[in-house]
Amino acid sequence: MRQDGAKQSLGSVPHLNKMILSVRFNSRDNCVDSMKKVIELIRVSTEGQAGSDRASIPAQRTVNARTATAYGLKIVKTIEMADVSGAAVLQAPEMQLLIKMMADPEIHGVVAREFSRLMRPENFGDYALLQVFVESKTILYLPEGPMDLSSKTGRLMGTIRAAIAGLERTEILERIWSSKEEKRRRGELGQSKVVLPFGVDYDQGVWFYKPEAEKVREAFRRFLAGDSNYKALAEMVGVTPRGMHVIMRNPIWKGWRIIDKKRDMSASGKCTKPGGRQGDRRKILRSPDEIIRVKVIEEPLITEADFDRAQLLMNTKQKKHWRTQPNYVRRFTYNGFLNCSECGALLYTNYRRQDYYVCKNRRVDGTCATPYMRRDRLEEDLDSLFSRHLSDEVFLESIASRYQQSTNSGDGANKLLRLQSQGTKLSERRDRVLDGYFEGVIPRGDRDKRIGFIDAEIASVERLMLEVNPTPTLTAASLAEAFSPFCEWDYLQRDDKRKLLQAVIPSIHVANYVVSGISVFGSNENTRTDRDSSPPPT
């Protein structure tokens, strides 16, 4: 009775009821606030896996939520990547954002469904991502448990798990490749229809010609009759001149499918799109024992005799082309290295009574008004630039001075000064903590906690400073050392000049004989075929 009376008397006091409820709610809020903040990582390798009809992303969300609940974690941000291979995660902007957020001391860890969602390394450079976890002291949470990569056990297990994930990726590729190869040997289509030639289709194991293949038959007839102009044939078929050449080389027109190339499955053969998105692999020639030859169409579009005769004529035409003549002297030194400073397009070589450089956009569609530039005059100016100016100390000093002015001015310079001041204050704060420990004011556990927090802030500030000013200081001495090979420029032959340009100069921006800029220390080999765009003078 006393207990019941006590309960009744307490329940009759409204202020006490409010106090009890307040305590209960506050304890619940404190529990939520004390939860460790983590980032959720979701990655799928293809765009198809990210589709609304696929369950990959929702399944990862469900598992990550279960992991967060099990370990008392609070997901404050979700990083979602689609069409990104596990071997190219470091190139994705989403992963770069994750790395920046991991530098925040409030971020305790990263939650993922499995280790392979983080990475599937293809080379040793990919393991740099694990070092980011170590430096930021970020914990990786998986359904089977947390992994502290900064500890001895975590470092060992992280390296092993990464190696296993990379091995799984290699095995997956090998299985897919072997399955496709078996289909090709049986005369089937080993992948999607995007690889089918013009005018050819495949359905339910049967190869056949489409109605537009009749244009190809007419092109072969005209070519064998003496009309060997690829441009005219291409206009009739509705393709490009280069595409017409490729079409006429395909043995599918005599009923045979011959596969003499393959994708390079090595790490160097991987090509990614901007942002680390899935790209393709470069093609390489197959060894003789790997070449696949199979008859897929019984009634060919072109007889074997006519096809072989057309190939002979095409080979003869190619051998007699002026570009392939052994005695042809290449006259242009800077072709492939020049870009129009007005529109940015590549400069072509052209012969009109004399040799000229001309903007691609002017020659192709007339959208650029940059005038033709005579080869002898422009190359003389460029030779003077490389042999004299790039070895002149006064000229290089002016470039370095203007560069420093541009990098040390504006908001970037002010932000850099603020970060430097913040870094100095953090270093002083760290020294005060150590002084307090040495004087016996701060215990060891408190010292480690404070030092760890300060070190994390210092690392974050240092990363921000690199983003503001990521390039090293440029001086006249460093420029002179870089351009020292150009001192002998006047004595070099054309081929030697091009080799030096290939190593140092990726692009020269010029218009109307005025050089507006030079991009250095990079390359774009796709524009350096070393082939003139016009025939030699008669």
C-alpha positions in Angstrom: 0.0 0.0 0.0 2.8 2.4 0.8 4.4 1.7 -2.6 1.1 2.3 -4.4 0.6 5.4 -2.3 4.1 6.7 -3.1 3.5 6.1 -6.8 0.2 7.9 -6.6 1.6 10.8 -4.6 4.5 11.2 -7.1 2.1 11.0 -10.0 0.1 13.8 -8.5 2.9 16.3 -8.7 2.8 17.7 -12.3 6.2 19.4 -12.0 7.9 16.2 -11.1 6.2 14.4 -14.1 7.6 17.1 -16.5 11.1 16.7 -14.9 11.1 13.0 -15.4 10.0 13.3 -19.0 12.6 16.0 -19.6 15.3 13.8 -18.2 14.2 10.9 -20.4 14.2 13.0 -23.6 17.5 14.7 -22.8 19.1 11.3 -22.2 17.8 10.1 -25.6 19.1 13.3 -27.3 22.5 12.9 -25.7 22.6 9.3 -26.9 22.0 10.4 -30.5 24.6 13.2 -30.2 27.2 10.8 -28.9 26.8 8.5 -31.9 29.9 8.4 -34.0 29.6 10.2 -37.4 30.4 8.1 -40.5 30.1 8.4 -44.2 28.3 5.8 -46.2 30.0 4.6 -49.4 28.0 3.0 -52.3 29.6 2.0 -55.6 28.4 0.1 -58.6 30.6 -0.7 -61.6 28.2 0.0 -64.4 25.4 2.3 -65.2 23.1 -0.6 -65.7 23.6 -1.7 -62.0 22.5 1.8 -61.0 19.2 1.5 -62.8 15.9 1.7 -61.0 15.1 -1.9 -62.0 18.2 -3.2 -60.3 18.5 -3.8 -56.5 22.3 -3.3 -56.1 22.2 0.2 -54.6 19.1 -0.3 -52.4 20.7 -3.5 -51.1 23.9 -1.7 -50.2 21.9 1.0 -48.4 20.1 -1.7 -46.4 23.3 -3.5 -45.3 25.0 -0.2 -44.5 22.1 0.9 -42.3 22.2 -2.4 -40.5 25.9 -2.0 -39.9 25.5 1.5 -38.6 22.8 0.4 -36.2 24.9 -2.5 -34.9 27.9 -0.3 -34.0 26.1 2.8 -32.9 27.0 4.9 -35.9 25.3 7.9 -37.4 25.5 8.2 -41.3 25.9 12.0 -42.0 26.7 11.7 -45.7 26.2 9.2 -48.5 28.8 9.0 -51.3 27.4 7.2 -54.3 29.4 6.3 -57.4 28.0 4.7 -60.5 29.9 3.4 -63.6 33.2 3.5 -61.7 35.4 0.4 -61.7 37.1 -0.6 -58.5 40.4 -0.1 -60.2 39.7 3.5 -61.0 38.1 4.8 -57.8 40.9 7.3 -57.1 40.0 9.1 -60.4 36.4 9.6 -59.4 35.4 13.1 -58.0 33.1 11.4 -55.5 36.1 9.5 -54.0 38.1 12.7 -53.9 35.2 14.3 -52.0 35.3 11.3 -49.6 39.0 11.8 -49.0 38.5 15.5 -48.2 35.7 14.7 -45.7 37.8 12.0 -44.0 40.2 14.8 -43.0 37.4 16.3 -40.8 38.1 15.2 -37.1 34.4 14.7 -36.6 34.2 12.0 -39.2 34.9 8.7 -37.4 34.6 6.2 -40.2 33.3 4.9 -43.5 30.6 2.3 -43.9 30.5 0.0 -46.9 28.7 -3.3 -47.7 32.0 -5.1 -48.5 35.7 -4.2 -49.0 35.4 -4.4 -52.8 33.0 -1.4 -52.7 36.0 0.6 -51.6 38.5 -0.6 -54.1 39.6 -3.4 -56.4 43.3 -2.5 -56.9 44.8 -3.2 -60.3 48.3 -1.9 -59.5 50.2 -0.9 -56.4 49.5 2.8 -56.9 45.9 2.1 -56.0 46.9 1.1 -52.4 47.5 4.8 -51.7 43.8 5.0 -50.7 44.6 2.8 -47.7 47.2 5.3 -46.6 44.5 8.0 -46.5 42.6 5.9 -44.0 45.8 5.6 -41.9 46.7 9.3 -41.9 43.1 10.4 -41.1 42.6 7.6 -38.5 39.4 6.7 -40.2 37.8 3.4 -39.4 36.3 1.2 -42.1 33.1 -0.4 -41.0 32.0 -3.6 -42.8 29.1 -6.0 -41.8 31.6 -8.4 -40.3 33.2 -5.8 -38.1 35.3 -2.6 -38.0 38.8 -2.4 -39.5 41.3 0.1 -38.1 43.9 0.3 -40.9 46.3 2.3 -38.7 46.8 -0.7 -36.4 49.2 -3.6 -37.1 46.4 -6.1 -37.6 44.3 -3.7 -39.6 47.2 -2.8 -41.9 47.8 -6.5 -42.6 44.2 -7.4 -43.1 43.5 -4.3 -45.2 46.4 -5.2 -47.5 45.2 -8.8 -47.8 41.6 -7.8 -48.4 42.6 -5.3 -51.1 44.7 -8.0 -52.8 41.9 -10.5 -52.7 39.4 -7.9 -54.1 41.9 -7.2 -57.0 42.3 -10.9 -57.6 38.6 -11.4 -57.7 38.3 -8.7 -60.4 41.0 -10.3 -62.5 39.3 -13.7 -62.2 35.9 -12.1 -63.2 37.5 -10.5 -66.3 39.1 -13.8 -67.2 35.9 -15.7 -66.9 34.0 -13.2 -69.0 36.7 -13.2 -71.6 36.9 -16.9 -71.9 33.1 -17.2 -72.3 33.1 -14.6 -75.0 36.0 -16.3 -76.8 34.2 -19.6 -76.8 31.1 -17.9 -78.4 33.3 -16.3 -81.1 34.9 -19.6 -82.0 31.4 -21.1 -82.4 30.5 -18.3 -84.8 28.3 -16.6 -82.4 28.2 -12.9 -81.3 30.2 -12.7 -78.1 28.9 -9.2 -77.0 26.4 -6.6 -77.8 25.3 -5.6 -81.3 27.3 -2.4 -81.1 30.3 -4.2 -82.6 28.4 -5.3 -85.7 29.7 -4.0 -89.0 27.7 -1.6 -91.2 24.9 -3.5 -93.0 25.3 -6.7 -90.9 22.9 -8.0 -88.2 22.7 -11.0 -85.9 19.7 -12.6 -84.3 19.2 -15.9 -82.5 22.5 -17.3 -83.7 22.0 -16.3 -87.3 24.2 -13.8 -89.2 22.6 -11.9 -92.2 22.9 -8.8 -94.3 20.6 -5.9 -93.9 19.1 -4.0 -96.8 21.7 -1.2 -96.6 24.4 -3.8 -97.4 23.3 -3.3 -101.1 25.1 0.1 -100.9 28.3 -1.8 -100.0 27.8 -4.2 -103.0 27.5 -1.1 -105.3 30.6 0.4 -103.7 32.6 -2.7 -104.5 31.2 -2.8 -108.1 32.2 0.9 -108.7 35.6 0.4 -107.1 36.4 -2.6 -109.3 35.2 -0.6 -112.3 37.8 2.0 -111.7 36.1 4.5 -109.3 38.7 4.3 -106.5 37.9 7.6 -104.7 37.0 6.7 -101.2 35.3 10.1 -100.6 32.9 9.6 -103.5 32.1 6.0 -102.4 31.6 7.1 -98.8 29.1 9.8 -99.9 27.1 7.1 -101.8 27.1 4.7 -98.8 26.6 7.4 -96.2 29.8 7.0 -94.1 33.1 8.8 -93.7 36.0 8.2 -96.2 38.0 6.4 -93.5 34.9 4.4 -92.6 34.5 3.4 -96.2 38.1 2.1 -96.2 37.4 0.1 -93.1 34.1 -1.3 -94.5 35.8 -2.6 -97.6 38.5 -4.3 -95.6 36.1 -6.4 -93.7 36.0 -10.1 -94.9 32.4 -10.4 -93.6 31.3 -9.5 -97.2 32.6 -12.9 -98.4 30.8 -14.6 -95.5 33.8 -15.0 -93.2 34.3 -13.5 -89.7 38.0 -13.1 -89.0 39.0 -11.7 -85.6 42.7 -10.7 -85.6 42.6 -8.2 -82.8 41.7 -8.3 -79.1 41.4 -6.1 -76.1 44.5 -5.6 -74.0 43.6 -7.2 -70.6 46.7 -5.8 -68.9 46.6 -2.9 -66.5 48.2 -0.6 -69.1 45.5 -1.4 -71.6 42.8 0.1 -69.4 41.3 3.4 -70.6 39.0 5.4 -68.4 36.7 8.3 -69.2 36.9 11.6 -67.2 36.0 11.2 -63.6 37.1 7.6 -63.5 34.1 6.4 -65.4 34.2 3.1 -67.3 36.0 3.3 -70.6 37.3 0.8 -73.0 40.5 -1.2 -73.5 42.9 -0.5 -76.3 43.1 -3.1 -79.1 46.2 -5.1 -79.9 47.0 -7.7 -82.5 46.4 -11.3 -81.7 49.1 -13.9 -82.0 48.7 -16.2 -85.1 47.3 -19.1 -82.9 44.7 -16.8 -81.4 43.2 -15.5 -84.7 39.6 -16.7 -85.1 38.3 -17.6 -88.6 34.8 -18.9 -89.0 32.3 -19.0 -91.9 29.1 -17.3 -90.6 27.1 -16.5 -93.9 26.8 -19.1 -96.6 25.7 -16.8 -99.4 28.2 -13.9 -99.4 27.5 -10.4 -100.5 30.7 -10.3 -102.6 32.3 -13.2 -104.2 35.7 -14.3 -102.8 37.4 -13.5 -106.2 36.0 -9.9 -106.3 36.8 -9.3 -102.6 40.4 -10.5 -103.1 40.8 -8.3 -106.2 39.5 -5.3 -104.4 42.0 -5.9 -101.5 44.9 -6.1 -104.1 43.8 -2.8 -105.6 43.5 -1.1 -102.2 47.0 -2.4 -101.2 48.5 -1.0 -104.4 46.8 2.3 -104.0 48.1 2.6 -100.4 51.7 1.7 -101.5 51.6 4.4 -104.2 50.3 7.1 -101.9 52.6 10.1 -101.5 52.7 9.7 -97.7 54.2 6.2 -97.9 56.9 7.0 -100.5 60.3 6.3 -99.0 61.8 9.4 -100.8 59.2 11.8 -99.5 60.7 14.5 -97.3 58.6 15.9 -94.6 58.8 19.6 -94.6 56.8 20.7 -91.5 58.6 20.7 -88.1 55.8 21.8 -85.8 52.8 20.0 -87.2 50.8 18.4 -84.4 52.2 20.9 -81.8 50.3 24.0 -83.0 46.9 25.1 -81.8 44.9 28.2 -82.9 45.0 30.7 -80.1 41.7 32.2 -81.3 39.5 29.0 -81.2 41.8 26.3 -79.8 41.6 24.0 -82.8 44.6 22.1 -84.2 46.6 23.8 -87.0 46.7 21.7 -90.2 49.4 21.8 -92.8 48.4 22.8 -96.3 50.1 23.4 -99.7 48.8 26.2 -101.9 51.7 27.2 -104.1 53.6 27.4 -100.9 53.5 25.6 -97.5 51.1 27.0 -95.0 49.7 26.3 -91.5 46.0 26.8 -91.3 43.4 26.4 -88.5 41.3 23.3 -88.7 38.1 25.2 -88.1 38.9 27.6 -91.0 39.8 24.8 -93.4 37.0 22.4 -92.6 33.9 24.6 -92.0 35.1 28.2 -92.1 34.1 29.1 -88.5 37.5 30.5 -87.6 38.9 33.7 -89.3 42.5 33.1 -88.4 44.5 33.7 -91.7 46.8 31.2 -93.3 50.4 31.3 -92.0 53.4 30.6 -94.2 55.5 27.8 -93.0 58.9 29.4 -93.6 58.0 32.6 -91.7 56.2 31.0 -88.8 58.8 28.3 -88.2 61.6 30.9 -88.3 59.8 32.8 -85.5 59.3 29.6 -83.5 63.0 28.6 -84.0 64.0 32.0 -82.7 61.7 31.6 -79.7 63.1 28.2 -78.7 66.7 28.8 -79.4 67.1 32.3 -78.0 64.2 33.4 -75.7 63.9 30.1 -73.8 67.6 30.3 -73.0 67.6 34.0 -72.1 67.8 34.5 -68.3 66.1 37.9 -68.4 63.2 36.5 -70.4 62.8 33.5 -68.1 63.0 35.8 -65.0 60.1 37.8 -66.4 58.0 34.7 -66.9 58.8 33.5 -63.3 58.0 36.9 -61.9 54.6 37.1 -63.7 53.8 33.6 -62.6 54.5 34.4 -59.0 52.4 37.5 -59.2 49.5 35.6 -60.6 49.6 32.8 -58.0 50.1 35.1 -55.0 47.3 37.5 -55.9 43.6 37.4 -55.3 41.5 35.3 -53.0 43.9 32.4 -53.3 46.7 34.3 -51.7 44.5 35.6 -48.9 43.2 32.1 -48.2 46.7 30.8 -48.2 47.8 33.4 -45.6 44.8 32.5 -43.4 45.7 28.8 -43.6 49.3 29.5 -42.8 48.3 31.6 -39.7 45.9 28.8 -38.6 48.7 26.2 -39.0 51.0 28.4 -36.9 48.4 28.7 -34.1 47.8 24.9 -34.1 51.6 24.3 -33.8 51.8 26.7 -30.9 48.8 25.0 -29.3 50.4 21.6 -29.7 53.6 22.9 -28.0 51.6 24.2 -25.1 49.9 20.8 -24.6 53.4 19.1 -24.6 54.7 21.7 -22.1 51.7 21.0 -19.8 52.4 17.3 -19.9 56.1 17.8 -19.2 55.2 20.0 -16.2 52.9 17.3 -14.9 49.7 19.4 -15.3 48.2 17.2 -18.1 48.1 13.4 -17.7 49.3 11.0 -20.4 45.8 10.0 -21.7 44.6 13.6 -21.9 47.8 14.5 -23.7 47.3 11.8 -26.4 43.7 12.8 -26.9 44.5 16.5 -27.4 47.6 15.8 -29.5 45.6 13.5 -31.8 42.9 16.1 -32.3 45.4 18.9 -33.0 47.4 16.7 -35.4 44.2 15.9 -37.3 43.5 19.6 -37.7 47.1 20.3 -38.8 46.8 17.6 -41.5 43.5 19.1 -42.7 45.0 22.6 -42.9 48.0 21.2 -44.8 45.8 19.5 -47.4 43.8 22.7 -47.9 47.1 24.6 -48.4 48.1 22.2 -51.1 44.8 22.7 -52.8 45.2 26.5 -52.8 48.8 26.4 -54.0 49.5 22.9 -55.3 52.4 23.9 -57.6 56.0 24.3 -56.5 57.7 27.7 -56.7 58.7 28.6 -60.2 62.0 30.4 -60.6 64.2 31.5 -63.5 66.8 28.9 -62.5 64.3 26.0 -62.7 63.0 27.2 -66.0 66.5 27.5 -67.4 67.3 24.0 -66.3 64.1 22.7 -67.9 64.7 24.5 -71.2 68.5 23.9 -71.4 68.3 21.4 -74.3 66.9 24.2 -76.5 70.3 25.9 -76.5 71.3 23.6 -79.3 68.0 24.0 -81.2 69.5 25.6 -84.3 71.8 22.6 -84.8 69.2 19.9 -84.5 67.6 18.1 -87.4 63.8 18.0 -87.9 63.4 14.6 -86.3 65.5 15.5 -83.3 63.5 18.7 -82.8 60.2 16.8 -82.8 61.5 14.3 -80.3 62.5 17.2 -78.0 59.1 18.9 -78.5 57.3 15.6 -77.8 59.1 15.4 -74.4 58.6 18.9 -73.3 56.0 20.9 -75.3 52.5 19.6 -75.7 50.9 22.7 -77.3 51.9 26.0 -78.9 49.1 28.5 -79.2 49.6 30.8 -82.2 47.5 32.9 -84.6 48.5 35.4 -87.2 52.2 34.7 -86.5 51.8 35.7 -82.8 52.6 33.1 -80.2 50.2 33.7 -77.3 51.2 30.8 -75.1 53.1 27.5 -74.7 51.9 24.6 -72.6 54.8 22.6 -71.2 55.5 19.3 -69.5 52.7 17.1 -70.8 51.6 15.4 -74.0 48.7 14.5 -76.2 50.1 11.9 -78.5 46.8 11.7 -80.4 47.7 14.9 -82.4 51.3 13.9 -83.1 51.0 11.5 -86.1 53.8 13.4 -87.9 51.8 13.2 -91.1 51.4 16.2 -93.3 47.8 17.1 -94.2 48.5 17.9 -97.9 50.5 16.4 -100.8 54.0 17.7 -101.6 54.5 20.3 -104.2 54.6 19.1 -107.8 
